[in-house]
Amino acid sequence: MVFAGWQSKVEETNNSNSVQASSKINQGKVKTVDNGLYKRAIAKFKATHPQAIITSFSWEVAGSKFKAEVEGQDKKSEYQAVFDQNGKLIHDTSEANDDYNWRNDEIKPKKLISLATAVKKAQSKVSGSLVSASLEKDDGRDKWKIKIKDHQQEVEVILDARSGKIISKEIDD
């Protein structure tokens, strides 16, 4: 994987679905990238909000670091939890849920391709630096949206989050 300003090598283990990445950082920025953040953030969200369903996951580069956000809902509340690159919860908010069809937005991460797999597939079609990745239900379908900066433009690659098939590739203006 290539993240903004640095290169990263992904190693998948045969014994589990865990993914670890080590990075070579230019100018002494982040020294280690752990793609387990995806799994840790979701697990911590579920532990903090056990009755909630997960409705989205996003990951983005923030300067020389990155962060993850998990959103979810239950019958009474909508939740947003933000994690730093080490998986530490740095922000957790809730508000009243006024969506009567809230269950229709549920994503089930265990049944979907991982963040690392989605990025790898997107980067096989578009070269450049990873800017962000998001997982959400769109038009009833679980989708990964991967943004990659290629020279002066951003390209969004949309994948079916179940099969990994690329749905579309769009240049963002």
C-alpha positions as CSV (number, residue, x, y, z in Angstrom):
1,M,0.0,0.0,0.0
2,V,1.1,3.6,-0.6
3,F,-0.1,6.2,1.9
4,A,0.4,9.9,1.4
5,G,4.1,10.7,1.5
6,W,5.3,7.2,2.3
7,Q,5.4,3.6,1.2
8,S,4.1,0.6,3.2
9,K,4.5,-3.1,2.7
10,V,1.5,-5.3,3.7
11,E,2.0,-8.9,5.0
12,E,-1.0,-11.1,5.4
13,T,-0.7,-14.1,7.7
14,N,-2.0,-17.5,6.6
15,N,-3.2,-18.4,10.1
16,S,-5.7,-15.6,10.5
17,N,-7.3,-12.6,8.8
18,S,-5.0,-10.2,10.6
19,V,-3.0,-7.8,8.5
20,Q,0.2,-6.1,9.6
21,A,2.0,-3.4,7.8
22,S,5.4,-1.8,8.3
23,S,6.3,1.5,6.8
24,K,9.2,3.4,5.4
25,I,8.5,7.0,6.2
26,N,10.1,10.0,4.5
27,Q,11.2,12.9,6.8
28,G,10.6,11.0,10.1
29,K,6.8,11.0,10.1
30,V,4.8,7.9,11.2
31,K,7.1,5.0,11.9
32,T,4.7,2.1,12.0
33,V,1.3,1.5,10.4
34,D,-1.0,-1.1,11.9
35,N,-3.9,-2.1,9.6
36,G,-5.3,-3.9,12.6
37,L,-6.8,-0.5,13.4
38,Y,-9.8,-1.4,11.3
39,K,-10.6,-4.5,13.5
40,R,-9.6,-2.8,16.8
41,A,-11.8,0.2,16.1
42,I,-14.8,-1.9,15.3
43,A,-14.3,-4.2,18.3
44,K,-13.9,-1.2,20.6
45,F,-17.0,0.5,19.2
46,K,-19.0,-2.7,19.8
47,A,-17.6,-3.0,23.3
48,T,-18.6,0.7,24.1
49,H,-22.0,0.5,22.3
50,P,-23.0,-3.2,22.6
51,Q,-26.6,-2.6,21.4
52,A,-25.6,-0.6,18.3
53,I,-25.2,-1.8,14.8
54,I,-22.3,-0.5,12.7
55,T,-23.3,1.8,9.9
56,S,-20.0,3.1,8.6
57,F,-16.2,2.9,9.0
58,S,-13.8,5.5,7.6
59,W,-10.0,5.9,7.6
60,E,-8.1,9.0,6.5
61,V,-4.7,10.5,6.5
62,A,-4.4,13.5,8.8
63,G,-1.0,15.1,8.2
64,S,1.7,12.6,9.1
65,K,-0.8,10.4,11.0
66,F,-4.1,8.8,10.3
67,K,-7.3,8.2,12.1
68,A,-10.4,5.9,12.0
69,E,-14.0,6.7,12.6
70,V,-16.8,4.2,13.3
71,E,-20.5,5.2,13.2
72,G,-23.4,3.2,14.4
73,Q,-27.0,3.3,15.7
74,D,-29.4,1.6,18.0
75,K,-33.1,2.3,18.5
76,K,-32.5,5.4,20.7
77,S,-29.1,6.9,19.6
78,E,-26.6,7.5,16.8
79,Y,-23.0,7.1,17.8
80,Q,-19.7,8.4,16.3
81,A,-16.3,7.1,17.7
82,V,-13.0,8.4,16.5
83,F,-9.7,6.5,17.1
84,D,-6.1,7.6,16.7
85,Q,-3.6,5.5,14.7
86,N,-2.9,3.5,17.8
87,G,-6.5,2.5,18.3
88,K,-7.0,4.9,21.2
89,L,-10.6,6.3,21.5
90,I,-10.2,10.1,21.2
91,H,-13.7,11.2,20.6
92,D,-17.1,9.5,21.2
93,T,-20.4,11.3,20.7
94,S,-24.1,10.4,20.5
95,E,-27.3,12.0,19.6
96,A,-30.9,11.0,19.4
97,N,-31.8,8.6,16.6
98,D,-34.7,9.9,14.5
99,D,-34.2,7.4,11.7
100,Y,-37.0,4.8,11.8
101,N,-35.3,2.6,9.2
102,W,-31.9,2.6,11.0
103,R,-31.5,-1.2,10.7
104,N,-31.3,-0.9,6.9
105,D,-28.0,0.9,7.1
106,E,-26.2,-1.9,9.0
107,I,-22.9,-3.2,7.6
108,K,-21.4,-6.5,8.9
109,P,-17.6,-6.1,8.7
110,K,-16.9,-9.9,9.3
111,K,-18.7,-10.7,6.0
112,L,-16.8,-8.1,4.0
113,I,-13.3,-7.7,2.5
114,S,-10.8,-6.0,4.8
115,L,-9.5,-2.5,4.5
116,A,-6.1,-3.8,3.4
117,T,-7.7,-5.9,0.6
118,A,-9.9,-3.0,-0.6
119,V,-6.9,-0.7,-0.8
120,K,-4.8,-3.3,-2.5
121,K,-7.5,-3.9,-5.2
122,A,-8.0,-0.1,-5.7
123,Q,-4.3,0.5,-6.0
124,S,-4.1,-2.2,-8.7
125,K,-6.2,0.1,-10.8
126,V,-4.9,3.5,-9.8
127,S,-1.4,4.5,-8.8
128,G,-0.8,7.1,-6.2
129,S,-1.1,7.9,-2.5
130,L,-4.0,6.7,-0.3
131,V,-6.0,9.7,1.0
132,S,-9.0,8.0,2.6
133,A,-11.1,4.9,2.7
134,S,-14.7,4.5,3.8
135,L,-17.1,1.5,4.2
136,E,-20.8,2.1,4.1
137,K,-24.1,0.9,2.7
138,D,-25.1,2.8,-0.4
139,D,-28.2,2.0,-2.3
140,G,-28.6,-1.2,-0.3
141,R,-25.1,-2.4,-1.2
142,D,-22.0,-2.6,1.1
143,K,-19.3,-0.5,-0.6
144,W,-15.7,0.5,0.0
145,K,-14.8,3.9,-1.3
146,I,-11.1,4.4,-1.7
147,K,-9.6,7.8,-2.5
148,I,-6.2,7.9,-4.1
149,K,-4.2,11.1,-5.0
150,D,-2.6,10.6,-8.4
151,H,-0.5,13.7,-9.2
152,Q,-2.8,16.7,-8.9
153,Q,-6.1,14.8,-8.9
154,E,-8.0,12.5,-6.6
155,V,-9.5,9.3,-7.9
156,E,-12.3,7.5,-6.0
157,V,-12.4,3.7,-6.6
158,I,-15.7,2.1,-5.4
159,L,-15.6,-1.6,-4.7
160,D,-18.3,-4.1,-3.8
161,A,-17.4,-4.8,-0.2
162,R,-18.5,-8.4,-0.3
163,S,-16.9,-9.6,-3.5
164,G,-14.1,-7.0,-3.9
165,K,-15.2,-6.3,-7.5
166,I,-14.5,-2.8,-8.7
167,I,-17.8,-1.0,-9.4
168,S,-16.5,2.3,-10.6
169,K,-13.5,4.7,-10.8
170,E,-14.2,8.4,-10.7
171,I,-12.0,11.5,-10.9
172,D,-13.0,13.9,-8.1
173,D,-12.9,17.6,-9.1
